[in-house]
Amino acid sequence: MSSTSIELKEMISGYYVQLNNMNEAELSFKPNAARWSKKEILGHLIDSAQNNLRRFVVSQYEQKPSIIYSQNDWVRINNYQNMDTRLLVELWFLQNQQICHLIESIGDEQLEKKCSTDTEHTLEWLIKDYIRHLSHHMHQILNLEAVEYP
């Protein structure tokens, strides 16, 4: 998984610079009450990092754990909209650094272990899906060309 870790490291380093160049008004703007601001999307990515880090760890020592979360509740309860933006960016960056570190230490035999999110997947699939999900939302935040995500 070292090539996957390198890919993720490069992504988060580039996104980190871009996030730090965005202004507060653009990040905090809510299109309407029912939609997330870019700040809340970033918060969602923090929640995703936390839950996926848990999946990546627990699936290596438990048989087919089930780890799901209610993304709207997590964003609401964490109140990302009112969090200091610089702290939010740092938290996102540091969590992803930890995920890179963890991915580097996963042995090939562990990649076939299973975890359920609503559907059962291998650890390898979950890691690759995490990167697709991250890219999809970062492209939304940074106004880059859309990246499709199922």
Sequence and secondary structure as in RCSB ss.txt:
>XXXX:A:sequence
MSSTSIELKEMISGYYVQLNNMNEAELSFKPNAARWSKKEILGHLIDSAQNNLRRFVVSQYEQKPSIIYSQNDWV
RINNYQNMDTRLLVELWFLQNQQICHLIESIGDEQLEKKCSTDTEHTLEWLIKDYIRHLSHHMHQILNLEAVEYP
>XXXX:A:secstr
 HHHHHHHHHHHHHHHHHHHTS HHHHH  SSTTS  HHHHHHHHHHHHHHHHHHHHHTTTSSS B    HHHHH
HHHTGGGS HHHHHHHHHHHHHHHHHHHHT  GGGGG EEESSSEEEHHHHHHHHHHHHHHHHHHHTT S     
